[in-house]
Amino acid sequence: MKKYKDKKSGKRVVEVGDLSFISDRNHRYGWLGLHFRHHRLRLALKRADKVIAADHQSAKDVVKYYFVPKDKIVLK
């Protein structure tokens, strides 16, 4: 996850790469790391004006797990 402001419009942008830590139960993070990443990403997505997804699967996961509207998501 990468957060920044767009220089032209001044809007908040969040770039989402991989969300496998949510769906994969055998991930390398412990429960505290998963909890921290989930809530940090949830808050960033809630505040974002635009979300940039790395691929189609990441975009689907953002909509499925974080209830972000599809019109906010742009593919990279």
Secondary structure, 3 states (H helix, E strand, C coil): CEEEECCCCCCEEEEECCCHHHHCCCCCCCHHHHHHHHHHHHHHHHHCCEEEECCHHHHHHHHHHHCCCHHHEEEC
